């Protein structure tokens, strides 16, 4: 696990060094230019003679030779890594074109844009984040592509770590991936225990077990190559077949193979994390900022009883027409109907906090989300629906509680605690409930 941490720490350091600019030696003279311009009597920059044609030709030839010399013959670059590099260069070129177009548009003034309908989906879209890979917030498919590109571009620098993460990240079906990892570890264990045994240093690629347990998963080819295996054609029975072969020199380095096995076992998939998409809105009805009590959001007991009775009668009627299996099937279909839910939490002053959740996240995730954004996160509070039903089953999923695909919940401080505070301080708590940095994001809710 420490190797994995070092891997990502190194990537963060690389980003910091790139931001710091070009390096220099301690003995190198550096000219610090004032932000107010060049000193009087100087031109502000040094003129260099333009290179001659012969100099250009010689320089290009030297650069070509250095490029050839610096390219290690032993590095095996997968086709996906090459494609990732090309894609990154194309995206860089596109980014430059977009910046140029934006600069041009800025000089020409604003353009009139017409929409056939209001862009509602763009405002309430679902986005993901992955801080260890990028600081951008992207749609899930784009974020997964970003993670894949990140790992592919690390193969040249950290082939062991990158390939292990690729196996865990690029493949679904955790149980099958587990079998794949166990098989790879078995290969390594056999070599570590018997480094001189030639039969353990060869893997026949067409072997049925290898194809079903290993070869069908993304990242396994890169991992096998990172271990030192080379692809060769060897005699087999009456003909020839392809094998992965580990040289005796690589097999003798059992410490490295043991480290590679530990990396594979300790690695965890890099998963995009759902971004809450926090938004804060002014009260949607009126501009009232009264310190309302919990009872303001409750309906009367008679109304609650009438609603419960109506639901019970409807359920009883439907139950007479459907079997138990049919009802359970319909319930499961309803639970699978939604993927996400948009929740809006309305506070006593009318301010609304909005966040995006997976439909099958537990109610406890909503409580945690609220605590992260309120000033007094230690104080107990209650959540209730628009009908006054208090939500207390924190282990239930949002879809099970009927909160998908969207719902408005009412926030209120626990009345027992508020009564104790009032008795001690002589008044109930007032002021902003949300943290200042959250309140600063407040905007009007478009209807």
C-alpha positions in Angstrom: 0.0 0.0 0.0 2.9 2.3 0.7 4.0 1.9 -2.9 0.6 3.0 -4.1 0.7 6.1 -1.9 4.2 7.0 -3.2 2.9 6.5 -6.8 0.2 9.2 -6.3 2.4 11.5 -4.2 5.0 11.5 -7.0 2.2 12.5 -9.5 1.3 15.4 -7.3 4.9 16.5 -7.0 5.2 16.4 -10.8 2.3 18.7 -11.1 3.9 21.2 -8.6 7.2 21.1 -10.4 5.5 21.8 -13.8 3.7 24.8 -12.2 7.1 26.1 -10.9 8.4 26.6 -14.4 11.8 25.8 -16.0 14.6 24.8 -13.7 18.1 26.3 -13.3 21.5 25.6 -11.7 22.6 27.3 -8.5 25.6 28.9 -10.3 23.5 30.1 -13.2 23.1 33.9 -13.5 19.4 34.9 -13.3 18.1 38.2 -14.5 15.1 39.3 -12.5 12.9 41.6 -14.5 10.8 44.2 -12.7 7.1 44.2 -13.3 7.5 47.9 -14.0 9.5 47.3 -17.2 13.2 47.5 -18.1 15.6 49.7 -16.4 16.4 53.1 -18.0 19.1 52.8 -20.6 18.5 49.1 -21.3 16.4 47.4 -24.0 14.8 45.0 -21.6 15.9 41.8 -23.5 19.1 40.3 -25.1 19.3 40.1 -28.8 20.6 36.8 -30.1 21.9 36.3 -33.7 19.6 34.2 -35.8 20.9 30.7 -36.5 22.3 30.0 -39.9 20.9 27.3 -42.2 23.9 25.1 -41.5 23.4 25.5 -37.7 19.7 24.6 -38.1 20.5 21.4 -40.0 23.2 20.3 -37.5 20.9 21.0 -34.6 18.1 18.9 -36.1 20.4 16.0 -36.9 21.8 16.0 -33.3 18.3 16.1 -31.9 17.3 13.1 -34.0 20.3 11.2 -32.9 19.6 12.0 -29.2 16.0 10.9 -29.6 17.1 7.5 -31.0 19.7 7.0 -28.3 17.4 7.9 -25.4 14.7 5.4 -26.6 15.3 2.2 -24.6 14.9 -1.0 -26.7 13.6 -3.0 -23.8 10.5 -0.8 -23.1 7.5 -2.4 -24.6 4.8 0.1 -25.3 1.3 -1.2 -25.7 -0.9 0.1 -28.6 -3.4 1.5 -26.1 -0.6 3.6 -24.5 0.3 5.0 -27.9 -3.3 5.8 -28.6 -3.6 7.6 -25.3 -0.6 9.7 -26.1 -2.0 10.6 -29.5 -5.4 11.4 -28.0 -3.8 13.6 -25.4 -1.9 15.5 -28.1 -5.1 16.0 -30.1 -6.9 17.2 -27.0 -4.1 19.7 -26.3 -4.3 21.0 -29.8 -8.1 21.3 -29.5 -7.7 23.1 -26.2 -5.4 25.6 -27.9 -7.9 26.1 -30.7 -10.7 26.7 -28.2 -8.6 29.3 -26.3 -7.9 31.1 -29.6 -11.6 31.0 -30.5 -12.5 32.3 -27.1 -10.0 35.2 -27.4 -11.4 36.1 -30.8 -15.0 36.0 -29.5 -14.0 38.3 -26.6 -12.8 41.0 -29.0 -15.9 40.7 -31.2 -18.3 41.1 -28.4 -21.2 38.9 -27.2 -23.1 36.8 -29.7 -26.9 36.3 -29.5 -27.7 32.7 -28.7 -31.2 31.2 -29.2 -32.5 28.1 -27.5 -35.5 26.1 -28.6 -36.2 25.3 -24.9 -34.8 26.0 -21.5 -31.5 24.2 -20.8 -32.8 22.4 -17.7 -30.7 19.3 -18.0 -27.4 21.2 -18.2 -28.2 22.8 -14.8 -29.1 19.5 -13.0 -26.7 17.2 -14.7 -24.8 14.4 -12.9 -21.0 15.0 -12.6 -18.1 13.1 -11.1 -14.7 13.9 -9.6 -11.4 12.0 -9.0 -9.0 14.2 -7.1 -6.0 11.8 -7.4 -6.2 12.0 -11.2 -7.6 15.5 -12.0 -9.1 18.5 -10.5 -11.8 18.7 -13.1 -15.5 17.8 -12.5 -16.8 15.8 -15.5 -19.6 13.6 -16.6 -19.1 9.9 -15.6 -18.1 8.7 -19.1 -15.6 11.5 -19.6 -14.1 11.0 -16.1 -13.7 7.3 -16.8 -11.9 8.2 -20.0 -9.7 10.6 -18.1 -8.7 7.9 -15.6 -7.9 5.4 -18.3 -5.7 8.0 -20.1 -4.0 8.8 -16.8 -3.0 5.1 -16.2 -2.0 4.4 -19.8 0.4 7.4 -19.8 2.0 6.2 -16.6 3.0 2.8 -18.1 6.4 4.1 -19.2 7.3 5.5 -15.8 5.6 3.1 -13.4 4.7 0.0 -15.4 4.2 -2.3 -12.3 1.9 0.1 -10.4 0.1 1.4 -13.5 -0.7 -2.1 -14.9 -1.9 -3.4 -11.5 -4.3 -0.4 -11.2 -5.5 -1.0 -14.7 -6.6 -4.5 -13.9 -8.6 -3.3 -10.9 -10.0 -0.2 -12.6 -10.8 -1.2 -16.2 -12.6 -4.5 -15.5 -16.0 -5.2 -14.1 -17.2 -8.3 -12.2 -15.1 -8.2 -9.0 -15.4 -11.9 -8.5 -13.8 -12.7 -11.8 -11.2 -10.0 -11.3 -10.3 -11.7 -8.0 -9.7 -15.0 -9.8 -7.5 -13.2 -12.3 -5.4 -11.7 -9.6 -5.1 -15.0 -7.7 -4.0 -16.7 -11.0 -1.3 -14.0 -11.6 -0.1 -14.3 -8.0 0.1 -18.1 -8.5 2.4 -17.6 -11.5 4.6 -15.3 -9.4 4.6 -17.6 -6.4 5.8 -20.5 -8.5 8.7 -18.5 -9.9 9.7 -17.1 -6.5 9.7 -20.5 -5.0 11.4 -22.1 -8.0 13.4 -19.5 -9.9 15.5 -22.1 -11.8 12.6 -24.2 -13.0 12.0 -23.4 -16.7 8.5 -24.7 -16.8 7.3 -22.0 -14.3 8.9 -19.3 -16.4 6.7 -20.0 -19.4 3.0 -19.3 -20.0 1.3 -20.7 -23.1 -0.9 -17.9 -24.4 -3.5 -20.3 -26.0 -3.9 -22.2 -22.7 -7.6 -22.4 -21.9 -7.2 -21.5 -18.2 -5.0 -18.6 -19.1 -7.4 -17.3 -21.6 -10.5 -17.6 -19.3 -8.9 -16.3 -16.1 -6.3 -13.8 -17.3 -6.0 -12.9 -20.9 -9.6 -11.7 -21.2 -9.0 -8.8 -18.7 -7.7 -5.4 -19.6 -4.3 -4.6 -18.1 -3.1 -8.2 -17.8 -0.9 -8.0 -20.9 0.8 -4.8 -19.5 1.2 -6.4 -16.1 2.9 -9.6 -17.5 5.2 -7.4 -19.5 6.0 -5.3 -16.5 7.0 -8.5 -14.6 9.6 -9.1 -17.3 7.9 -11.7 -19.6 8.6 -11.5 -23.3 6.4 -12.9 -26.0 8.1 -15.6 -28.0 7.2 -18.5 -30.4 8.4 -21.8 -29.1 8.0 -25.4 -30.2 5.0 -27.1 -28.7 3.9 -30.7 -29.4 3.9 -31.1 -33.2 4.1 -27.4 -34.0 4.8 -23.9 -32.6 2.8 -21.7 -30.3 3.2 -18.3 -28.6 4.4 -18.1 -25.0 5.1 -15.5 -22.4 8.7 -16.3 -21.3 10.5 -14.9 -18.3 14.3 -14.8 -18.6 16.3 -16.6 -15.9 17.9 -13.2 -15.0 14.5 -11.7 -14.2 13.4 -14.9 -12.4 16.4 -14.7 -10.0 15.2 -11.2 -8.8 12.7 -12.8 -6.4 12.6 -9.6 -4.3 11.3 -7.6 -7.2 8.7 -10.3 -8.0 7.5 -10.3 -4.4 7.1 -6.6 -4.5 5.1 -6.8 -7.7 2.8 -9.4 -6.1 2.3 -7.1 -3.1 1.4 -4.2 -5.3 -1.1 -6.3 -7.2 -2.8 -7.5 -4.0 -2.8 -4.1 -2.3 -4.1 -2.1 -5.3 -7.6 -0.8 -5.3 -9.6 0.4 -8.3 -9.6 4.1 -9.1 -13.3 5.0 -9.1 -14.9 8.3 -10.0 -16.7 9.8 -7.1 -20.1 11.4 -7.5 -19.9 15.1 -7.1 -22.7 16.5 -4.9 -23.0 19.6 -7.1 -23.7 21.8 -4.1 -26.0 24.7 -4.8 -27.6 27.2 -2.4 -30.8 29.0 -3.2 -32.8 31.9 -1.7 -36.2 31.0 -0.3 -38.3 30.0 -3.3 -41.5 31.6 -2.0 -41.1 35.1 -0.7 -38.1 36.5 1.0 -39.1 35.6 4.6 -36.2 35.0 7.0 -38.2 34.2 10.1 -36.8 31.8 12.7 -39.6 29.3 12.2 -40.2 26.4 14.6 -40.4 22.8 13.7 -44.2 22.8 13.9 -44.2 25.2 10.9 -43.4 22.3 8.6 -45.7 19.7 10.2 -49.2 18.9 9.1 -51.9 18.1 11.7 -52.3 14.7 13.1 -55.7 14.4 11.5 -54.2 15.0 8.1 -51.5 12.4 8.7 -54.1 9.8 9.8 -56.3 10.5 6.7 -53.3 10.0 4.4 -52.3 6.8 6.1 -55.8 5.5 5.9 -56.1 6.3 2.2 -52.8 4.5 1.5 -53.9 1.4 3.5 -57.2 1.2 1.6 -55.5 1.4 -1.7 -52.9 -1.2 -0.7 -55.7 -3.5 0.5 -57.6 -3.2 -2.8 -54.5 -3.8 -4.9 -53.5 -6.8 -2.7 -56.8 -8.5 -3.5 -56.0 -8.4 -7.2 -52.3 -9.4 -7.1 -50.3 -12.3 -5.7 -47.5 -11.7 -3.2 -44.9 -12.6 -5.9 -46.4 -10.0 -8.2 -46.3 -7.3 -5.5 -42.7 -8.1 -4.6 -41.7 -8.0 -8.3 -43.3 -4.6 -8.7 -41.6 -3.3 -5.6 -38.2 -4.4 -6.9 -38.9 -2.8 -10.3 -39.7 0.4 -8.5 -36.4 0.3 -6.6 -34.4 -0.2 -9.7 -36.2 2.6 -11.6 -33.9 5.4 -10.5 -30.1 5.9 -10.5 -29.8 9.3 -8.9 -31.9 11.6 -6.8 -31.8 15.4 -6.4 -32.5 16.5 -2.9 -33.2 20.0 -1.7 -33.0 20.6 2.1 -35.0 23.6 3.2 -33.8 25.3 6.4 -35.9 27.3 8.9 -35.0 30.6 7.3 -36.2 29.3 3.9 -32.7 28.9 2.4 -32.4 25.7 0.3 -29.3 23.5 0.1 -29.2 21.2 -3.0 -27.2 18.1 -3.5 -27.0 15.1 -5.9 -27.1 11.5 -4.5 -27.2 8.0 -5.9 -30.7 6.6 -5.5 -29.4 3.7 -3.5 -27.3 5.7 -1.1 -28.4 5.5 2.5 -30.2 8.2 4.3 -27.1 8.5 6.5 -25.3 10.0 3.5 -27.8 12.9 3.5 -27.2 13.6 7.2 -23.5 13.5 6.7 -23.8 15.9 3.7 -25.8 18.4 5.8 -23.3 18.2 8.7 -20.5 19.0 6.4 -22.2 22.3 5.4 -23.7 23.6 8.6 -21.9 25.7 11.2 -22.8 23.6 14.3 -22.3 20.1 12.9 -22.4 18.6 16.4 -26.0 19.6 17.1 -28.6 17.0 16.4 -31.3 17.8 13.9 -34.3 16.1 12.2 -35.4 15.8 8.6 -39.0 15.5 7.5 -40.8 15.2 4.2 -43.3 17.7 2.9 -46.1 15.7 4.6 -44.4 16.0 8.0 -43.1 12.4 8.1 -39.8 12.4 10.0 -36.9 10.4 8.4 -35.2 8.4 11.1 -34.2 5.1 9.3 -30.6 6.1 8.3 -29.8 2.6 7.0 -32.6 2.7 4.4 -31.8 3.8 0.8 -33.2 7.0 -0.6 -35.2 5.1 -3.2 -36.7 2.8 -0.5 -37.8 6.0 1.4 -39.5 7.3 -1.7 -37.1 10.2 -2.2 -36.1 9.4 -5.8 -35.8 10.9 -8.3 -36.2 14.2 -6.5 -37.5 15.5 -3.1 -37.6 18.5 -0.8 -36.8 17.8 2.8 -37.3 20.2 5.8 -34.6 20.7 8.3 -35.2 21.5 12.0 -33.0 21.4 15.1 -33.8 18.8 17.7 -36.4 20.4 20.0 -35.0 18.8 23.1 -31.5 20.3 22.6 -33.0 23.6 21.5 -35.0 23.7 24.8 -31.8 23.1 26.8 -30.0 25.9 24.9 -32.9 28.3 25.5 -32.9 27.5 29.2 -29.2 28.1 29.5 -28.8 31.1 27.3 -32.2 32.6 27.6 -32.9 32.5 23.8 -32.8 30.0 21.0 -30.1 29.8 18.4 -30.3 32.4 15.7 -28.2 33.4 12.7 -27.0 31.5 9.7 -27.3 27.7 9.8 -25.0 27.1 6.8 -21.3 27.8 6.8 -20.3 31.3 5.4 -18.5 29.8 2.4 -21.6 27.9 1.5 -23.9 30.9 2.0 -21.6 32.9 -0.3 -22.7 30.7 -3.2 -26.4 31.6 -2.8 -28.4 32.3 -5.9 -32.0 32.6 -7.0 -33.9 29.4 -7.8 -35.2 29.6 -11.3 -38.8 28.4 -11.6 
